[in-house]
């Protein structure tokens, strides 16, 4: 029995460095030319998300998340993104 398959992985960019998350995030937003940034985090991590995104112009922060992304949460986030 032979095994044949094709696996395609989308390109990704990994930035690593202790204490550099805010700097790396700001650089990536600039590199991408992002005009409207939506930050999604849990409510328990909202203050951390706010802190590391302080250097960039965040259009909307969304903290209403749940494990495994229930469809109603995904639809809510999509609607919020659409209207901001």
TAQUI-V249500 format. One record per residue. N is the residue number from 1. OMEGA is omega in radians with two decimals (none if undefined). Layout:
BEGIN
n=N omega=OMEGA
n=N omega=OMEGA
END
This chain:
BEGIN
n=1 omega=3.11
n=2 omega=-3.14
n=3 omega=3.12
n=4 omega=3.07
n=5 omega=3.05
n=6 omega=3.13
n=7 omega=3.12
n=8 omega=3.11
n=9 omega=3.08
n=10 omega=3.11
n=11 omega=3.12
n=12 omega=-3.13
n=13 omega=-3.14
n=14 omega=3.07
n=15 omega=-3.08
n=16 omega=3.05
n=17 omega=-3.13
n=18 omega=3.09
n=19 omega=-3.06
n=20 omega=-3.04
n=21 omega=-3.12
n=22 omega=3.13
n=23 omega=3.13
n=24 omega=-3.14
n=25 omega=3.12
n=26 omega=3.13
n=27 omega=3.13
n=28 omega=3.10
n=29 omega=3.11
n=30 omega=-3.12
n=31 omega=-3.14
n=32 omega=-3.10
n=33 omega=-3.09
n=34 omega=-3.14
n=35 omega=-3.09
n=36 omega=-3.07
n=37 omega=3.05
n=38 omega=3.14
n=39 omega=-3.13
n=40 omega=3.09
n=41 omega=3.06
n=42 omega=3.10
n=43 omega=-3.13
n=44 omega=3.12
n=45 omega=-3.08
n=46 omega=-3.12
n=47 omega=3.08
n=48 omega=3.11
n=49 omega=3.11
n=50 omega=-3.11
n=51 omega=-3.07
n=52 omega=3.11
n=53 omega=-3.09
n=54 omega=-3.09
n=55 omega=-3.09
n=56 omega=3.11
n=57 omega=-3.14
n=58 omega=3.11
n=59 omega=-3.13
n=60 omega=3.00
n=61 omega=-3.13
n=62 omega=-3.06
n=63 omega=-3.12
n=64 omega=-3.09
n=65 omega=3.11
n=66 omega=3.11
n=67 omega=3.08
n=68 omega=3.03
n=69 omega=3.04
n=70 omega=-3.04
n=71 omega=3.13
n=72 omega=3.09
n=73 omega=3.11
n=74 omega=3.12
n=75 omega=3.11
n=76 omega=3.13
n=77 omega=3.12
n=78 omega=3.13
n=79 omega=3.11
n=80 omega=3.13
n=81 omega=-3.12
n=82 omega=-3.06
n=83 omega=3.11
n=84 omega=none
END
